[in-house]
Amino acid sequence: MLSVKEISTFYGKIQVLWNVSVEVRQGEIVALVGANGAGKTTLLNTISGIVRPASGRIEFCGRRIEREAAASIVELGITQVPQGGRLFPDMTVRENLEMGAYQSNAWKHRRETFEQVCQIFPRLKERTSQIVSTLSGGEKQMVAIGRGLMSKPKLCMFDEPSYGLAPKAVSEIFRVIKSLPGQGITVLLIEQNVKQALELADRACVLENGRLTLEGPCCNLIEHDHVRKAYLGL
């Protein structure tokens, strides 16, 4: 579904990614693992079209997208749920969710998709008219994920979905992410809790200092000496 080939990305004169290649197959959950500053978020932003790569190519469902505008990439079926959600705090839950359906195809189906999101997160149905700034951290993350799903994505990319959440809320968020492939949504996941990410995902890629250093099935990586020492504290 997604093929990232030898991508190099800069912020100004500062290079952040060096010849990174990642593949995501349809129906998978793929985890991106690495320390803070490793380039994980930059990779997602490059795929999303927020940042343009200096070199390399990105293909989504057989189409090159590395020079496409971010809005066009959403139209093609890629959505990103950023770290912290980045919601509109003075708008209601419904208004925030509808912002995720701004492109024409999703807007036509926004009522149906809204009901689907409320089935996934019943608590949001109860808080449809509530101002988002008054929600708990876990509820805000539900809105952020729901807003991403409102675009009717084929591929949903998550950046630290458990960041700052209580354990109960984390369990709920991970339950939903795990269910997405069954609903036809492929997942690319950045997660600070490496153990949980490796237990949730099918495959994982390790980014270190902007370079891909390891990749493979999670069942293998979770037993890899470097991963155990550097990220699992074992």
C-alpha positions as CSV (number, residue, x, y, z in Angstrom):
1,M,0.0,0.0,0.0
2,L,2.7,2.5,1.0
3,S,6.3,2.4,-0.3
4,V,8.8,4.9,1.0
5,K,12.1,4.6,-0.9
6,E,15.4,6.2,0.1
7,I,13.8,9.4,1.5
8,S,16.1,12.2,2.7
9,T,14.4,15.1,4.4
10,F,15.8,18.5,5.7
11,Y,14.6,21.3,7.8
12,G,16.4,24.2,6.2
13,K,20.0,23.1,6.1
14,I,19.6,20.5,8.8
15,Q,19.2,16.9,7.5
16,V,16.8,14.8,9.6
17,L,16.3,11.7,7.5
18,W,19.0,9.8,5.6
19,N,17.8,7.4,2.8
20,V,15.0,5.9,4.8
21,S,12.9,3.1,3.1
22,V,9.7,1.7,4.7
23,E,7.0,-0.4,3.3
24,V,3.5,-0.9,4.7
25,R,1.2,-3.6,3.3
26,Q,-2.5,-3.4,3.2
27,G,-4.2,-4.5,6.5
28,E,-1.0,-4.3,8.6
29,I,-0.1,-2.4,11.7
30,V,3.5,-1.2,11.4
31,A,5.2,0.4,14.3
32,L,8.0,3.1,14.0
33,V,10.3,2.8,17.0
34,G,13.1,5.1,18.1
35,A,14.2,7.7,20.6
36,N,13.0,11.3,20.7
37,G,14.6,13.1,17.8
38,A,15.2,10.0,15.8
39,G,13.1,11.4,12.9
40,K,9.9,9.5,13.4
41,T,7.5,12.4,13.2
42,T,9.5,13.9,10.3
43,L,8.9,10.7,8.4
44,L,5.1,10.9,9.0
45,N,5.1,14.6,8.0
46,T,7.0,13.7,4.8
47,I,4.5,11.0,3.9
48,S,1.7,13.5,4.7
49,G,3.1,16.2,2.4
50,I,3.6,18.6,5.3
51,V,7.4,18.4,4.6
52,R,8.9,17.8,1.1
53,P,11.7,15.3,0.8
54,A,14.9,16.4,-0.8
55,S,15.3,13.1,-2.5
56,G,13.7,9.7,-2.8
57,R,10.1,8.7,-3.7
58,I,6.9,7.8,-1.9
59,E,4.2,5.6,-3.6
60,F,0.7,5.1,-2.2
61,C,-1.5,2.5,-3.9
62,G,0.9,2.6,-6.9
63,R,0.8,6.4,-7.2
64,R,3.8,8.7,-6.5
65,I,2.9,11.3,-3.9
66,E,6.1,12.9,-2.7
67,R,5.3,16.1,-4.6
68,E,1.6,16.1,-3.9
69,A,0.0,18.8,-1.7
70,A,-1.0,17.7,1.8
71,A,-4.7,18.1,1.0
72,S,-4.4,16.0,-2.1
73,I,-2.7,13.2,0.0
74,V,-5.7,13.2,2.4
75,E,-8.0,12.9,-0.6
76,L,-6.1,9.8,-1.7
77,G,-6.7,8.2,1.6
78,I,-3.9,9.0,4.1
79,T,-4.6,10.7,7.3
80,Q,-2.4,11.6,10.3
81,V,-3.4,11.9,13.9
82,P,-0.7,14.2,15.4
83,Q,0.9,14.0,18.8
84,G,-1.3,15.8,21.3
85,G,-4.3,15.8,18.9
86,R,-4.1,19.5,18.0
87,L,-7.8,20.0,18.3
88,F,-9.8,23.2,18.1
89,P,-10.3,23.8,21.8
90,D,-13.2,26.3,21.5
91,M,-15.3,24.1,19.2
92,T,-17.6,21.3,20.1
93,V,-16.9,17.6,19.7
94,R,-19.1,17.4,16.6
95,E,-17.5,20.5,15.0
96,N,-14.0,19.0,15.6
97,L,-15.0,15.7,14.1
98,E,-16.6,17.4,11.0
99,M,-13.4,19.2,10.4
100,G,-11.9,15.8,9.5
101,A,-14.4,15.4,6.7
102,Y,-13.6,18.7,4.9
103,Q,-12.7,17.1,1.5
104,S,-15.6,16.5,-0.9
105,N,-15.9,12.7,-0.8
106,A,-15.8,12.5,3.0
107,W,-18.1,15.4,3.4
108,K,-20.9,13.6,1.5
109,H,-20.7,10.8,4.0
110,R,-20.1,12.8,7.1
111,R,-23.3,11.9,8.9
112,E,-22.8,8.1,8.3
113,T,-19.1,8.3,9.3
114,F,-20.0,10.4,12.4
115,E,-22.3,7.6,13.6
116,Q,-19.5,5.0,12.9
117,V,-17.1,7.1,15.0
118,C,-19.6,7.3,17.8
119,Q,-20.0,3.5,17.7
120,I,-16.2,3.2,18.1
121,F,-16.2,5.8,20.9
122,P,-19.6,5.8,22.6
123,R,-18.5,8.5,25.0
124,L,-18.2,11.0,22.2
125,K,-21.9,10.4,21.4
126,E,-22.7,11.6,24.9
127,R,-20.5,14.7,24.5
128,T,-21.4,15.8,20.9
129,S,-22.2,19.4,22.0
130,Q,-19.5,19.7,24.6
131,I,-16.6,22.2,24.1
132,V,-13.4,20.2,23.5
133,S,-11.3,22.2,26.0
134,T,-13.5,20.8,28.8
135,L,-12.8,17.1,28.0
136,S,-10.4,14.8,29.7
137,G,-7.1,13.9,28.1
138,G,-8.4,10.5,27.0
139,E,-11.6,12.0,25.6
140,K,-9.6,14.5,23.6
141,Q,-7.5,11.7,22.1
142,M,-10.7,10.0,21.1
143,V,-11.8,13.1,19.3
144,A,-8.4,13.4,17.6
145,I,-8.7,9.8,16.3
146,G,-12.3,10.2,15.4
147,R,-11.4,13.3,13.4
148,G,-8.8,11.3,11.5
149,L,-11.4,8.6,10.8
150,M,-13.9,11.1,9.5
151,S,-11.7,11.5,6.4
152,K,-12.5,7.9,5.5
153,P,-8.8,6.9,5.3
154,K,-7.2,3.8,3.8
155,L,-4.0,4.5,5.9
156,C,-4.1,6.1,9.3
157,M,-0.8,7.3,10.8
158,F,-0.6,7.8,14.6
159,D,2.0,9.9,16.3
160,E,2.3,9.0,20.0
161,P,-1.4,8.3,20.6
162,S,-0.8,7.3,24.3
163,Y,1.1,10.5,25.1
164,G,0.1,12.0,28.5
165,L,-2.8,9.6,29.0
166,A,-3.9,7.5,32.0
167,P,-3.4,3.7,31.7
168,K,-7.2,3.1,31.3
169,A,-7.4,5.6,28.5
170,V,-4.3,4.1,26.8
171,S,-5.9,0.6,26.9
172,E,-9.0,2.0,25.2
173,I,-7.0,3.8,22.5
174,F,-4.9,0.7,21.8
175,R,-8.0,-1.4,21.6
176,V,-9.4,0.9,18.9
177,I,-6.1,1.0,16.9
178,K,-5.9,-2.8,17.0
179,S,-9.4,-3.0,15.5
180,L,-8.8,-0.7,12.5
181,P,-7.4,-3.3,10.1
182,G,-10.6,-5.3,10.5
183,Q,-12.4,-2.2,9.3
184,G,-10.2,-1.8,6.2
185,I,-7.8,0.7,7.7
186,T,-4.1,0.1,7.6
187,V,-2.0,1.6,10.4
188,L,1.4,3.2,10.7
189,L,2.1,3.9,14.4
190,I,4.7,5.9,16.4
191,E,4.4,5.0,20.1
192,Q,6.6,6.0,23.1
193,N,5.7,2.7,24.9
194,V,7.8,0.4,22.7
195,K,6.7,-2.8,24.5
196,Q,3.1,-2.0,23.8
197,A,3.8,-1.0,20.2
198,L,5.6,-4.2,19.5
199,E,2.9,-6.3,21.1
200,L,0.2,-4.5,19.0
201,A,1.9,-4.3,15.6
202,D,2.7,-6.9,13.0
203,R,6.0,-5.4,11.9
204,A,8.3,-2.7,13.2
205,C,11.0,-0.4,11.9
206,V,13.7,1.1,14.2
207,L,14.8,4.7,13.4
208,E,18.0,6.0,15.0
209,N,19.5,9.4,14.2
210,G,17.4,9.6,11.1
211,R,18.5,6.2,9.7
212,L,16.6,2.9,9.5
213,T,18.7,0.5,11.5
214,L,16.4,-2.5,12.0
215,E,13.1,-3.8,10.7
216,G,11.1,-7.0,10.8
217,P,8.3,-8.9,12.5
218,C,7.6,-7.7,16.0
219,C,7.9,-11.2,17.4
220,N,11.6,-11.1,16.2
221,L,12.4,-7.5,17.2
222,I,11.1,-7.9,20.7
223,E,13.7,-10.6,21.3
224,H,16.5,-8.6,19.5
225,D,19.4,-7.7,22.0
226,H,19.7,-4.1,20.9
227,V,15.9,-3.5,21.1
228,R,15.7,-5.1,24.5
229,K,18.6,-3.0,25.9
230,A,17.9,0.3,24.2
231,Y,14.1,0.4,24.3
232,L,12.7,-2.2,26.7
233,G,15.2,-1.8,29.5
234,L,16.0,-5.5,29.7
